[in-house]
Amino acid sequence: MSTLPPPAPPPPPAPPTPGAQQPSPASPNTLGAGAFGVIIGGVLVGASIGMEWATEDVWGESLAASGFTTQVLWDTTPATYDSFPLMWPLLAALLLMTIGVFAARRRGLAVVGAIGATSIALLYLKSIESVLSEPYYRSYEFTDSVGQGAWVCLLGGALALIGSIGHFRARRQPAGAVVQTNP
């Protein structure tokens, strides 16, 4: 059995030349376009909390997410409108999106938060559709029966979902990625 010496180490890299292409440093903490999509979507979801979700047409009074029950997402005839407001699940979704954007190893939470916000808006719209299918409410228009808060939340959730998927996928550039440096 022969023993061979270990191979020689590779030569050190040449010093960078100004204006030449250089490998990019992998930085998981940079905010890209996906993160900004999540941030803008989160701002829209946050703004929707103070907007009108329930209109006077269907619910008898105009209510924002801070004063409207979460129960309406699965029950079209809630006992009261102020039990566990819709605001709390929306704030939880916002918290998940915020953590997902700013914590490098928790990017998947942005996706979960965006899915949550979008789902809340879609469930609310489905609930309104169910109410309007009842004989008493058939004369009401769908768009007049939904407050702007639900639409803004849906838009913000969808934008945050698209951005969060992009943010999640943009973890790091490959080790050999090449970028142009300026002199």
N, CA, C and O atoms as a DFTB+ gen file, in Angstrom:
732 C
 N C O
     1  1       0.847      -1.152       0.000
     2  2       0.000       0.000       0.000
     3  2       0.902       1.226       0.000
     4  3       1.784       1.365       0.847
     5  1       0.668       2.108      -0.958
     6  2       1.503       3.310      -1.040
     7  2       0.754       4.492      -0.447
     8  3      -0.466       4.604      -0.575
     9  1       1.475       5.338       0.177
    10  2       0.897       6.549       0.767
    11  2       1.294       7.750      -0.086
    12  3       2.474       8.037      -0.287
    13  1       0.309       8.414      -0.561
    14  2       0.551       9.608      -1.365
    15  2       0.401      10.851      -0.483
    16  3      -0.431      10.889       0.424
    17  1       1.202      11.841      -0.761
    18  2       1.036      13.080       0.017
    19  2      -0.299      13.737      -0.346
    20  3      -0.815      13.536      -1.446
    21  1      -0.851      14.519       0.578
    22  2      -2.131      15.185       0.270
    23  2      -1.946      16.175      -0.873
    24  3      -0.850      16.704      -1.060
    25  1      -2.984      16.427      -1.627
    26  2      -2.858      17.366      -2.749
    27  2      -2.585      18.783      -2.240
    28  3      -2.952      19.146      -1.123
    29  1      -1.943      19.552      -3.080
    30  2      -1.612      20.931      -2.720
    31  2      -2.898      21.755      -2.656
    32  3      -3.837      21.508      -3.414
    33  1      -2.938      22.740      -1.745
    34  2      -4.139      23.584      -1.675
    35  2      -4.259      24.438      -2.927
    36  3      -3.256      24.724      -3.581
    37  1      -5.479      24.847      -3.268
    38  2      -5.653      25.676      -4.474
    39  2      -4.991      27.034      -4.267
    40  3      -4.879      27.505      -3.135
    41  1      -4.558      27.658      -5.344
    42  2      -3.909      28.972      -5.216
    43  2      -4.925      30.001      -4.714
    44  3      -6.122      29.872      -4.973
    45  1      -4.453      31.011      -4.002
    46  2      -5.377      32.037      -3.510
    47  2      -5.979      32.812      -4.673
    48  3      -5.350      32.924      -5.726
    49  1      -7.174      33.344      -4.507
    50  2      -7.784      34.092      -5.609
    51  2      -7.018      35.388      -5.881
    52  3      -6.425      35.986      -4.984
    53  1      -7.052      35.788      -7.122
    54  2      -6.371      37.022      -7.515
    55  2      -7.106      38.216      -6.911
    56  3      -8.322      38.158      -6.729
    57  1      -6.399      39.280      -6.603
    58  2      -7.085      40.456      -6.053
    59  2      -8.058      41.028      -7.073
    60  3      -7.818      40.944      -8.277
    61  1      -9.158      41.610      -6.598
    62  2     -10.158      42.124      -7.538
    63  2      -9.623      43.294      -8.354
    64  3      -8.888      44.149      -7.858
    65  1     -10.012      43.299      -9.602
    66  2      -9.653      44.381     -10.492
    67  2     -10.851      45.315     -10.587
    68  3     -11.962      44.843     -10.824
    69  1     -10.670      46.631     -10.411
    70  2     -11.809      47.546     -10.510
    71  2     -12.479      47.433     -11.873
    72  3     -11.807      47.391     -12.904
    73  1     -13.803      47.384     -11.870
    74  2     -14.565      47.288     -13.112
    75  2     -14.730      45.877     -13.624
    76  3     -15.459      45.662     -14.592
    77  1     -14.074      44.901     -13.005
    78  2     -14.171      43.514     -13.461
    79  2     -15.351      42.837     -12.779
    80  3     -15.858      43.309     -11.761
    81  1     -15.776      41.721     -13.362
    82  2     -16.862      40.961     -12.753
    83  2     -16.342      40.214     -11.547
    84  3     -15.276      39.600     -11.592
    85  1     -17.111      40.271     -10.456
    86  2     -16.714      39.645      -9.202
    87  2     -17.842      38.757      -8.704
    88  3     -19.011      39.053      -8.952
    89  1     -17.517      37.676      -8.009
    90  2     -18.582      36.894      -7.393
    91  2     -19.317      37.753      -6.370
    92  3     -18.703      38.518      -5.625
    93  1     -20.634      37.616      -6.348
    94  2     -21.421      38.419      -5.420
    95  2     -21.410      37.794      -4.032
    96  3     -21.451      36.571      -3.900
    97  1     -21.357      38.615      -3.013
    98  2     -21.454      38.069      -1.664
    99  2     -22.892      37.638      -1.404
   100  3     -23.837      38.341      -1.764
   101  1     -23.045      36.501      -0.789
   102  2     -24.387      36.016      -0.477
   103  2     -24.845      36.700       0.798
   104  3     -24.245      36.518       1.857
   105  1     -25.896      37.478       0.699
   106  2     -26.410      38.191       1.861
   107  2     -27.886      37.899       2.025
   108  3     -28.694      38.391       1.238
   109  1     -28.266      37.110       3.027
   110  2     -29.661      36.784       3.213
   111  2     -30.462      37.934       3.806
   112  3     -31.688      37.848       3.872
   113  1     -29.809      39.007       4.239
   114  2     -30.514      40.082       4.916
   115  2     -30.912      41.224       4.006
   116  3     -31.470      42.209       4.489
   117  1     -30.655      41.141       2.716
   118  2     -31.040      42.211       1.822
   119  2     -32.519      42.082       1.483
   120  3     -33.053      40.980       1.366
   121  1     -33.159      43.221       1.331
   122  2     -34.575      43.230       0.974
   123  2     -34.704      43.444      -0.518
   124  3     -34.232      44.448      -1.053
   125  1     -35.335      42.511      -1.180
   126  2     -35.528      42.611      -2.608
   127  2     -36.943      43.048      -2.938
   128  3     -37.679      43.522      -2.073
   129  1     -37.312      42.885      -4.193
   130  2     -38.642      43.286      -4.655
   131  2     -39.736      42.485      -3.952
   132  3     -40.802      43.024      -3.655
   133  1     -39.482      41.214      -3.685
   134  2     -40.478      40.394      -2.998
   135  2     -40.782      40.911      -1.606
   136  3     -41.938      40.935      -1.184
   137  1     -39.739      41.327      -0.887
   138  2     -39.935      41.861       0.458
   139  2     -40.741      43.155       0.411
   140  3     -41.593      43.389       1.268
   141  1     -40.476      43.995      -0.585
   142  2     -41.247      45.230      -0.700
   143  2     -42.697      44.942      -1.063
   144  3     -43.593      45.676      -0.646
   145  1     -42.944      43.885      -1.835
   146  2     -44.324      43.475      -2.106
   147  2     -45.044      43.068      -0.832
   148  3     -46.216      43.392      -0.639
   149  1     -44.329      42.351       0.043
   150  2     -44.912      41.950       1.324
   151  2     -45.176      43.176       2.190
   152  3     -46.221      43.269       2.835
   153  1     -44.242      44.108       2.208
   154  2     -44.408      45.309       3.033
   155  2     -45.595      46.137       2.548
   156  3     -46.415      46.565       3.361
   157  1     -45.702      46.370       1.247
   158  2     -46.825      47.142       0.714
   159  2     -48.138      46.405       0.950
   160  3     -49.135      47.016       1.333
   161  1     -48.141      45.098       0.725
   162  2     -49.341      44.304       0.997
   163  2     -49.728      44.356       2.466
   164  3     -50.910      44.439       2.800
   165  1     -48.719      44.306       3.352
   166  2     -48.983      44.400       4.782
   167  2     -49.566      45.743       5.178
   168  3     -50.443      45.813       6.039
   169  1     -49.083      46.813       4.551
   170  2     -49.644      48.147       4.818
   171  2     -51.113      48.187       4.398
   172  3     -51.950      48.748       5.105
   173  1     -51.420      47.596       3.255
   174  2     -52.818      47.558       2.801
   175  2     -53.698      46.735       3.747
   176  3     -54.818      47.136       4.065
   177  1     -53.189      45.588       4.191
   178  2     -53.952      44.759       5.140
   179  2     -54.153      45.530       6.441
   180  3     -55.247      45.518       7.004
   181  1     -53.115      46.195       6.918
   182  2     -53.231      46.986       8.145
   183  2     -54.231      48.120       7.991
   184  3     -55.014      48.387       8.902
   185  1     -54.209      48.788       6.845
   186  2     -55.156      49.881       6.598
   187  2     -56.592      49.376       6.529
   188  3     -57.521      50.084       6.916
   189  1     -56.774      48.156       6.037
   190  2     -58.132      47.611       5.899
   191  2     -58.809      47.388       7.246
   192  3     -60.036      47.325       7.320
   193  1     -58.019      47.270       8.309
   194  2     -58.595      47.038       9.632
   195  2     -59.470      48.213      10.055
   196  3     -60.510      48.016      10.685
   197  1     -59.066      49.414       9.720
   198  2     -59.849      50.591      10.093
   199  2     -60.929      50.964       9.104
   200  3     -61.711      51.878       9.366
   201  1     -60.994      50.283       7.974
   202  2     -61.994      50.594       6.946
   203  2     -63.282      49.816       7.177
   204  3     -63.338      48.884       7.979
   205  1     -64.307      50.228       6.450
   206  2     -65.615      49.568       6.541
   207  2     -65.563      48.191       5.871
   208  3     -65.204      48.075       4.700
   209  1     -65.924      47.159       6.624
   210  2     -66.052      45.808       6.088
   211  2     -67.531      45.470       5.922
   212  3     -67.944      44.968       4.877
   213  1     -68.319      45.744       6.945
   214  2     -69.743      45.428       6.940
   215  2     -70.522      46.688       6.583
   216  3     -70.335      47.737       7.200
   217  1     -71.393      46.581       5.590
   218  2     -72.188      47.733       5.185
   219  2     -73.559      47.689       5.859
   220  3     -73.984      46.663       6.390
   221  1     -74.223      48.823       5.820
   222  2     -75.548      48.923       6.422
   223  2     -76.565      48.057       5.687
   224  3     -77.543      47.615       6.289
   225  1     -76.353      47.808       4.396
   226  2     -77.310      47.029       3.604
   227  2     -77.570      45.660       4.215
   228  3     -78.722      45.268       4.399
   229  1     -76.514      44.941       4.525
   230  2     -76.661      43.561       4.985
   231  2     -76.662      43.450       6.495
   232  3     -77.458      42.691       7.047
   233  1     -75.806      44.176       7.178
   234  2     -75.608      43.973       8.606
   235  2     -76.335      44.990       9.478
   236  3     -76.277      44.902      10.704
   237  1     -77.013      45.948       8.867
   238  2     -77.785      46.915       9.642
   239  2     -76.973      48.099      10.116
   240  3     -77.549      49.120      10.491
   241  1     -75.669      48.001      10.113
   242  2     -74.791      49.104      10.475
   243  2     -73.452      48.929       9.778
   244  3     -73.086      47.830       9.361
   245  1     -72.734      50.031       9.660
   246  2     -71.417      50.005       9.040
   247  2     -70.383      49.650      10.106
   248  3     -70.295      50.318      11.136
   249  1     -69.598      48.593       9.857
   250  2     -68.631      48.130      10.851
   251  2     -67.250      47.939      10.224
   252  3     -67.120      47.449       9.102
   253  1     -66.231      48.337      10.971
   254  2     -64.850      48.088      10.568
   255  2     -64.419      46.736      11.131
   256  3     -65.141      46.138      11.929
   257  1     -63.256      46.254      10.725
   258  2     -62.759      44.962      11.206
   259  2     -62.501      44.988      12.706
   260  3     -62.520      43.944      13.357
   261  1     -62.261      46.166      13.256
   262  2     -62.012      46.267      14.698
   263  2     -63.288      46.082      15.515
   264  3     -63.209      45.843      16.720
   265  1     -64.449      46.185      14.897
   266  2     -65.695      46.028      15.625
   267  2     -66.615      44.992      15.033
   268  3     -67.807      44.969      15.340
   269  1     -66.080      44.135      14.188
   270  2     -66.896      43.136      13.497
   271  2     -66.398      41.746      13.854
   272  3     -65.190      41.507      13.857
   273  1     -67.286      40.843      14.150
   274  2     -66.929      39.523      14.661
   275  2     -66.301      38.609      13.612
   276  3     -66.644      38.657      12.431
   277  1     -65.395      37.798      14.066
   278  2     -64.769      36.790      13.215
   279  2     -65.757      35.674      12.891
   280  3     -65.603      34.972      11.891
   281  1     -66.753      35.515      13.726
   282  2     -67.743      34.448      13.548
   283  2     -68.428      34.514      12.184
   284  3     -68.896      33.496      11.676
   285  1     -68.487      35.692      11.598
   286  2     -69.163      35.844      10.310
   287  2     -68.450      35.092       9.191
   288  3     -69.034      34.875       8.128
   289  1     -67.205      34.693       9.410
   290  2     -66.479      33.953       8.375
   291  2     -67.052      32.567       8.157
   292  3     -66.904      32.011       7.069
   293  1     -67.705      31.992       9.160
   294  2     -68.292      30.661       9.001
   295  2     -69.774      30.607       9.365
   296  3     -70.421      29.586       9.132
   297  1     -70.329      31.685       9.933
   298  2     -71.729      31.709      10.345
   299  2     -72.330      33.035       9.895
   300  3     -71.916      34.090      10.375
   301  1     -73.294      33.002       8.987
   302  2     -73.846      34.243       8.440
   303  2     -74.841      34.922       9.376
   304  3     -75.312      36.020       9.078
   305  1     -75.168      34.295      10.496
   306  2     -76.058      34.924      11.477
   307  2     -75.388      34.918      12.850
   308  3     -75.793      34.156      13.728
   309  1     -74.364      35.760      13.047
   310  2     -73.675      35.774      14.340
   311  2     -74.579      36.313      15.448
   312  3     -75.442      37.155      15.202
   313  1     -74.372      35.823      16.665
   314  2     -75.172      36.262      17.803
   315  2     -74.899      37.735      18.110
   316  3     -75.831      38.512      18.322
   317  1     -73.628      38.114      18.135
   318  2     -73.249      39.511      18.336
   319  2     -72.156      39.860      17.347
   320  3     -71.451      38.985      16.844
   321  1     -72.025      41.138      17.077
   322  2     -71.016      41.585      16.124
   323  2     -69.679      41.891      16.776
   324  3     -68.677      42.034      16.075
   325  1     -69.638      41.996      18.100
   326  2     -68.409      42.436      18.742
   327  2     -67.629      41.334      19.459
   328  3     -66.665      41.637      20.162
   329  1     -68.015      40.074      19.305
   330  2     -67.248      38.989      19.925
   331  2     -66.046      38.649      19.041
   332  3     -66.202      38.398      17.846
   333  1     -64.875      38.644      19.621
   334  2     -63.596      38.378      18.941
   335  2     -63.544      39.037      17.564
   336  3     -63.834      38.401      16.550
   337  1     -63.172      40.317      17.539
   338  2     -63.175      41.083      16.284
   339  2     -62.262      40.494      15.208
   340  3     -61.262      39.837      15.498
   341  1     -62.636      40.748      13.987
   342  2     -61.885      40.328      12.802
   343  2     -60.482      40.945      12.790
   344  3     -59.583      40.460      12.103
   345  1     -60.316      42.004      13.550
   346  2     -59.036      42.685      13.633
   347  2     -57.922      41.763      14.149
   348  3     -56.791      41.856      13.672
   349  1     -58.209      40.887      15.097
   350  2     -57.153      40.067      15.716
   351  2     -56.519      39.065      14.761
   352  3     -55.292      38.974      14.731
   353  1     -57.281      38.313      13.983
   354  2     -56.602      37.433      13.010
   355  2     -55.838      38.217      11.943
   356  3     -54.805      37.757      11.454
   357  1     -56.346      39.404      11.582
   358  2     -55.622      40.220      10.606
   359  2     -54.306      40.733      11.194
   360  3     -53.291      40.773      10.497
   361  1     -54.316      41.122      12.462
   362  2     -53.071      41.547      13.115
   363  2     -52.085      40.388      13.249
   364  3     -50.875      40.581      13.126
   365  1     -52.601      39.186      13.502
   366  2     -51.725      38.007      13.566
   367  2     -51.076      37.748      12.204
   368  3     -49.891      37.426      12.130
   369  1     -51.854      37.890      11.132
   370  2     -51.299      37.724       9.780
   371  2     -50.236      38.786       9.511
   372  3     -49.195      38.489       8.925
   373  1     -50.497      40.023       9.938
   374  2     -49.505      41.095       9.779
   375  2     -48.223      40.799      10.543
   376  3     -47.127      41.048      10.042
   377  1     -48.356      40.274      11.744
   378  2     -47.180      39.926      12.546
   379  2     -46.352      38.849      11.847
   380  3     -45.126      38.945      11.797
   381  1     -47.007      37.836      11.313
   382  2     -46.289      36.778      10.596
   383  2     -45.577      37.329       9.359
   384  3     -44.442      36.951       9.068
   385  1     -46.250      38.221       8.639
   386  2     -45.621      38.812       7.453
   387  2     -44.402      39.643       7.844
   388  3     -43.370      39.591       7.174
   389  1     -44.522      40.405       8.925
   390  2     -43.409      41.244       9.375
   391  2     -42.209      40.400       9.785
   392  3     -41.077      40.694       9.401
   393  1     -42.454      39.360      10.559
   394  2     -41.367      38.470      10.965
   395  2     -40.748      37.811       9.737
   396  3     -39.526      37.700       9.642
   397  1     -41.582      37.376       8.802
   398  2     -41.089      36.716       7.594
   399  2     -40.227      37.603       6.727
   400  3     -39.329      37.110       6.044
   401  1     -40.478      38.908       6.736
   402  2     -39.679      39.821       5.920
   403  2     -38.345      40.126       6.579
   404  3     -37.314      40.162       5.907
   405  1     -38.354      40.345       7.886
   406  2     -37.149      40.842       8.544
   407  2     -36.304      39.772       9.229
   408  3     -35.169      40.059       9.607
   409  1     -36.804      38.564       9.402
   410  2     -36.017      37.477       9.978
   411  2     -35.607      36.535       8.845
   412  3     -36.444      35.843       8.265
   413  1     -34.322      36.522       8.541
   414  2     -33.824      35.793       7.372
   415  2     -34.193      34.313       7.378
   416  3     -34.493      33.753       6.324
   417  1     -34.177      33.684       8.519
   418  2     -34.459      32.251       8.571
   419  2     -35.942      31.954       8.756
   420  3     -36.321      30.793       8.914
   421  1     -36.775      32.967       8.740
   422  2     -38.212      32.782       8.951
   423  2     -39.034      33.311       7.772
   424  3     -40.165      33.761       7.958
   425  1     -38.481      33.261       6.585
   426  2     -39.158      33.817       5.413
   427  2     -40.471      33.131       5.099
   428  3     -41.371      33.748       4.528
   429  1     -40.595      31.873       5.461
   430  2     -41.840      31.144       5.208
   431  2     -43.017      31.716       5.980
   432  3     -44.165      31.533       5.574
   433  1     -42.757      32.407       7.088
   434  2     -43.847      33.008       7.852
   435  2     -44.551      34.107       7.072
   436  3     -45.744      34.341       7.269
   437  1     -43.822      34.786       6.183
   438  2     -44.449      35.802       5.341
   439  2     -45.485      35.159       4.422
   440  3     -46.550      35.729       4.186
   441  1     -45.174      33.981       3.909
   442  2     -46.119      33.258       3.056
   443  2     -47.354      32.864       3.865
   444  3     -48.482      33.026       3.400
   445  1     -47.139      32.347       5.070
   446  2     -48.255      31.928       5.930
   447  2     -49.141      33.122       6.280
   448  3     -50.366      33.017       6.218
   449  1     -48.539      34.253       6.648
   450  2     -49.308      35.450       6.980
   451  2     -50.090      35.980       5.798
   452  3     -51.239      36.397       5.948
   453  1     -49.481      35.970       4.622
   454  2     -50.173      36.442       3.419
   455  2     -51.333      35.525       3.057
   456  3     -52.394      35.999       2.652
   457  1     -51.140      34.216       3.200
   458  2     -52.241      33.272       2.951
   459  2     -53.363      33.520       3.951
   460  3     -54.540      33.475       3.591
   461  1     -53.004      33.782       5.205
   462  2     -54.009      34.056       6.228
   463  2     -54.833      35.294       5.909
   464  3     -56.061      35.247       5.983
   465  1     -54.187      36.398       5.558
   466  2     -54.900      37.639       5.244
   467  2     -55.790      37.464       4.016
   468  3     -56.936      37.914       4.003
   469  1     -55.260      36.814       2.994
   470  2     -56.051      36.585       1.781
   471  2     -57.240      35.674       2.071
   472  3     -58.340      35.905       1.571
   473  1     -57.018      34.647       2.873
   474  2     -58.098      33.712       3.219
   475  2     -59.206      34.393       4.004
   476  3     -60.384      34.114       3.779
   477  1     -58.847      35.278       4.919
   478  2     -59.860      35.993       5.698
   479  2     -60.745      36.824       4.776
   480  3     -61.970      36.809       4.902
   481  1     -60.124      37.546       3.851
   482  2     -60.905      38.355       2.913
   483  2     -61.790      37.478       2.027
   484  3     -62.952      37.810       1.794
   485  1     -61.249      36.361       1.533
   486  2     -62.045      35.474       0.668
   487  2     -63.187      34.814       1.429
   488  3     -64.288      34.675       0.896
   489  1     -62.936      34.405       2.669
   490  2     -64.012      33.819       3.480
   491  2     -65.105      34.845       3.769
   492  3     -66.288      34.506       3.783
   493  1     -64.717      36.084       3.997
   494  2     -65.709      37.128       4.223
   495  2     -66.550      37.350       2.966
   496  3     -67.773      37.470       3.050
   497  1     -65.904      37.404       1.810
   498  2     -66.649      37.584       0.558
   499  2     -67.590      36.409       0.304
   500  3     -68.706      36.600      -0.179
   501  1     -67.147      35.203       0.624
   502  2     -68.005      34.020       0.487
   503  2     -69.191      34.106       1.446
   504  3     -70.300      33.700       1.097
   505  1     -68.970      34.621       2.630
   506  2     -70.039      34.782       3.603
   507  2     -71.088      35.782       3.088
   508  3     -72.289      35.551       3.223
   509  1     -70.631      36.872       2.511
   510  2     -71.564      37.861       1.941
   511  2     -72.361      37.232       0.805
   512  3     -73.562      37.469       0.675
   513  1     -71.696      36.440      -0.005
   514  2     -72.388      35.754      -1.103
   515  2     -73.476      34.835      -0.549
   516  3     -74.564      34.753      -1.119
   517  1     -73.194      34.150       0.547
   518  2     -74.186      33.263       1.168
   519  2     -75.370      34.055       1.713
   520  3     -76.520      33.637       1.578
   521  1     -75.084      35.190       2.323
   522  2     -76.164      36.027       2.856
   523  2     -77.045      36.532       1.721
   524  3     -78.271      36.517       1.834
   525  1     -76.439      36.975       0.642
   526  2     -77.206      37.534      -0.472
   527  2     -77.994      36.478      -1.233
   528  3     -78.869      36.823      -2.026
   529  1     -77.707      35.212      -1.013
   530  2     -78.485      34.162      -1.674
   531  2     -79.798      33.887      -0.931
   532  3     -80.667      33.191      -1.455
   533  1     -79.946      34.424       0.275
   534  2     -81.189      34.256       1.027
   535  2     -82.267      35.144       0.410
   536  3     -81.959      36.228      -0.085
   537  1     -83.530      34.702       0.430
   538  2     -84.601      35.438      -0.256
   539  2     -84.726      36.913       0.144
   540  3     -84.974      37.758      -0.716
   541  1     -84.565      37.230       1.402
   542  2     -84.745      38.614       1.851
   543  2     -83.714      39.559       1.250
   544  3     -84.015      40.730       1.020
   545  1     -82.510      39.075       0.995
   546  2     -81.413      39.935       0.547
   547  2     -81.163      39.880      -0.961
   548  3     -80.203      40.486      -1.437
   549  1     -81.981      39.186      -1.711
   550  2     -81.704      39.008      -3.141
   551  2     -81.725      40.311      -3.938
   552  3     -81.161      40.365      -5.030
   553  1     -82.351      41.344      -3.426
   554  2     -82.399      42.618      -4.156
   555  2     -81.118      43.440      -3.985
   556  3     -80.929      44.440      -4.678
   557  1     -80.249      43.030      -3.079
   558  2     -79.012      43.780      -2.837
   559  2     -77.930      43.372      -3.828
   560  3     -77.845      42.214      -4.237
   561  1     -77.115      44.335      -4.201
   562  2     -75.978      44.078      -5.076
   563  2     -74.775      43.621      -4.247
   564  3     -74.555      44.115      -3.142
   565  1     -74.012      42.692      -4.778
   566  2     -72.843      42.166      -4.067
   567  2     -71.838      43.272      -3.773
   568  3     -71.355      43.391      -2.647
   569  1     -71.520      44.082      -4.780
   570  2     -70.498      45.111      -4.586
   571  2     -70.941      46.193      -3.600
   572  3     -70.099      46.790      -2.930
   573  1     -72.239      46.453      -3.498
   574  2     -72.730      47.434      -2.532
   575  2     -72.785      46.870      -1.121
   576  3     -72.845      47.631      -0.156
   577  1     -72.767      45.567      -0.988
   578  2     -72.896      44.916       0.312
   579  2     -71.556      44.632       0.972
   580  3     -71.510      44.221       2.132
   581  1     -70.475      44.845       0.250
   582  2     -69.132      44.590       0.783
   583  2     -68.429      45.926       0.951
   584  3     -68.343      46.716       0.011
   585  1     -67.929      46.171       2.149
   586  2     -67.191      47.409       2.405
   587  2     -65.834      47.405       1.740
   588  3     -65.320      46.355       1.355
   589  1     -65.252      48.593       1.608
   590  2     -63.951      48.705       0.934
   591  2     -62.841      48.014       1.710
   592  3     -61.824      47.656       1.116
   593  1     -62.997      47.812       3.009
   594  2     -61.970      47.146       3.799
   595  2     -61.696      45.730       3.331
   596  3     -60.545      45.296       3.311
   597  1     -62.738      45.006       2.956
   598  2     -62.560      43.628       2.475
   599  2     -61.790      43.607       1.157
   600  3     -60.940      42.743       0.939
   601  1     -62.095      44.562       0.280
   602  2     -61.402      44.607      -1.019
   603  2     -59.943      45.012      -0.840
   604  3     -59.061      44.456      -1.495
   605  1     -59.684      45.974       0.039
   606  2     -58.307      46.404       0.288
   607  2     -57.517      45.270       0.931
   608  3     -56.351      45.062       0.599
   609  1     -58.144      44.536       1.848
   610  2     -57.471      43.392       2.479
   611  2     -57.165      42.312       1.441
   612  3     -56.082      41.728       1.456
   613  1     -58.105      42.049       0.551
   614  2     -57.885      41.048      -0.496
   615  2     -56.732      41.474      -1.404
   616  3     -55.871      40.659      -1.735
   617  1     -56.710      42.734      -1.804
   618  2     -55.624      43.239      -2.645
   619  2     -54.290      43.165      -1.906
   620  3     -53.294      42.706      -2.467
   621  1     -54.266      43.611      -0.656
   622  2     -53.035      43.575       0.133
   623  2     -52.556      42.159       0.385
   624  3     -51.358      41.886       0.300
   625  1     -53.478      41.250       0.696
   626  2     -53.107      39.858       0.924
   627  2     -52.547      39.207      -0.324
   628  3     -51.566      38.466      -0.261
   629  1     -53.180      39.489      -1.479
   630  2     -52.699      38.910      -2.739
   631  2     -51.317      39.469      -3.094
   632  3     -50.436      38.725      -3.523
   633  1     -51.134      40.774      -2.916
   634  2     -49.831      41.376      -3.195
   635  2     -48.771      40.824      -2.251
   636  3     -47.656      40.522      -2.676
   637  1     -49.114      40.691      -0.980
   638  2     -48.176      40.128      -0.006
   639  2     -47.870      38.670      -0.322
   640  3     -46.740      38.224      -0.127
   641  1     -48.854      37.922      -0.806
   642  2     -48.624      36.516      -1.154
   643  2     -47.651      36.398      -2.323
   644  3     -46.721      35.593      -2.283
   645  1     -47.864      37.190      -3.347
   646  2     -46.954      37.165      -4.494
   647  2     -45.551      37.584      -4.061
   648  3     -44.564      36.944      -4.423
   649  1     -45.473      38.664      -3.285
   650  2     -44.175      39.138      -2.809
   651  2     -43.501      38.160      -1.878
   652  3     -42.284      37.981      -1.938
   653  1     -44.287      37.514      -1.005
   654  2     -43.682      36.593      -0.040
   655  2     -43.140      35.339      -0.715
   656  3     -42.129      34.787      -0.281
   657  1     -43.797      34.896      -1.756
   658  2     -43.270      33.740      -2.493
   659  2     -41.947      34.128      -3.161
   660  3     -40.985      33.360      -3.134
   661  1     -41.903      35.319      -3.757
   662  2     -40.649      35.793      -4.347
   663  2     -39.567      35.992      -3.305
   664  3     -38.403      35.668      -3.541
   665  1     -39.946      36.523      -2.155
   666  2     -38.987      36.744      -1.058
   667  2     -38.482      35.410      -0.512
   668  3     -37.303      35.277      -0.184
   669  1     -39.363      34.436      -0.415
   670  2     -38.993      33.114       0.088
   671  2     -38.020      32.423      -0.868
   672  3     -37.076      31.766      -0.430
   673  1     -38.253      32.573      -2.164
   674  2     -37.413      31.900      -3.160
   675  2     -36.061      32.581      -3.343
   676  3     -35.115      31.948      -3.810
   677  1     -35.956      33.840      -2.989
   678  2     -34.705      34.585      -3.178
   679  2     -33.824      34.471      -1.947
   680  3     -33.366      35.476      -1.405
   681  1     -33.595      33.269      -1.518
   682  2     -32.810      33.064      -0.291
   683  2     -31.395      33.594      -0.432
   684  3     -31.015      34.531       0.269
   685  1     -30.633      33.027      -1.299
   686  2     -29.250      33.442      -1.514
   687  2     -28.905      33.225      -2.973
   688  3     -29.482      32.372      -3.648
   689  1     -27.970      33.998      -3.437
   690  2     -27.487      33.768      -4.784
   691  2     -26.517      32.597      -4.748
   692  3     -25.850      32.387      -3.735
   693  1     -26.425      31.834      -5.823
   694  2     -25.468      30.731      -5.853
   695  2     -24.049      31.242      -5.627
   696  3     -23.748      32.403      -5.905
   697  1     -23.186      30.373      -5.125
   698  2     -21.822      30.755      -4.767
   699  2     -21.045      31.320      -5.957
   700  3     -20.191      32.187      -5.767
   701  1     -21.311      30.867      -7.138
   702  2     -20.556      31.336      -8.306
   703  2     -21.233      32.447      -9.069
   704  3     -20.806      32.778     -10.175
   705  1     -22.284      33.037      -8.510
   706  2     -22.989      34.086      -9.222
   707  2     -22.052      35.263      -9.482
   708  3     -21.240      35.627      -8.631
   709  1     -22.176      35.836     -10.642
   710  2     -21.261      36.900     -11.033
   711  2     -22.049      38.199     -11.171
   712  3     -23.101      38.232     -11.809
   713  1     -21.537      39.254     -10.575
   714  2     -22.132      40.578     -10.714
   715  2     -21.097      41.551     -11.222
   716  3     -19.901      41.333     -11.030
   717  1     -21.524      42.610     -11.863
   718  2     -20.617      43.638     -12.387
   719  2     -20.351      44.654     -11.287
   720  3     -21.290      45.166     -10.676
   721  1     -19.099      44.948     -11.031
   722  2     -18.752      45.980     -10.045
   723  2     -18.325      47.226     -10.778
   724  3     -17.772      47.143     -11.874
   725  1     -18.569      48.361     -10.200
   726  2     -18.180      49.637     -10.800
   727  2     -16.843      50.086     -10.210
   728  3     -16.578      49.849      -9.031
   729  1     -15.988      50.741     -11.031
   730  2     -14.683      51.202     -10.522
   731  2     -14.856      52.355      -9.560
   732  3     -13.870      52.872      -9.033
